[in-house]
Amino acid sequence: MRVERELHGASARELLARLRRLPDDVRSVLVIGHNPGVQELAVQLAGSVPELAGKFPTAALATLAFHGSAWGELGPAATELVELTRPRDL
């Protein structure tokens, strides 16, 4: 686990820039943060997905699959929403 306090309240652009700097041997990552940055990042990466366009409540979890070979390629063309879990779904 790694806590990066400078990402507290980060924008989607800042979060994406940080993710693109991940070492390519990292297989998965969990980003925990605040809105609007986290929701905007999920929408940006997943594209026009109706589930993300609405309310993204506190404690929601958007699971995205990245189909690229290097984190520097992370973007909408290589990412899809796999699942969106909201607290009411549990």
Residue pairs with C-beta under 8 A, 6 or more apart in sequence:
4 18
7 14
7 15
7 18
7 33
8 33
8 34
9 33
9 34
9 37
10 18
10 33
10 37
11 36
11 37
11 40
12 36
12 37
12 38
12 40
12 41
12 43
12 44
14 37
15 31
15 33
15 37
15 38
15 41
16 41
16 44
16 45
16 74
16 75
19 29
19 31
19 71
19 74
20 71
20 72
20 74
21 71
21 72
22 29
22 71
23 71
24 69
24 70
24 71
26 71
31 38
31 41
35 56
38 56
38 62
39 52
39 56
42 52
42 56
42 62
42 64
42 81
43 49
43 52
43 53
44 76
45 64
45 74
45 75
45 76
45 79
46 52
46 62
46 64
46 76
46 79
46 80
46 81
47 76
49 81
51 81
51 84
52 62
52 81
52 84
56 62
57 86
57 87
57 88
58 87
59 86
59 87
60 84
60 85
60 86
60 87
61 83
61 84
61 85
62 81
62 83
62 84
63 81
63 82
63 83
63 84
63 85
64 79
64 80
64 81
64 82
65 79
65 80
65 82
66 74
66 78
66 79
67 78
67 79
67 80
68 74
68 78
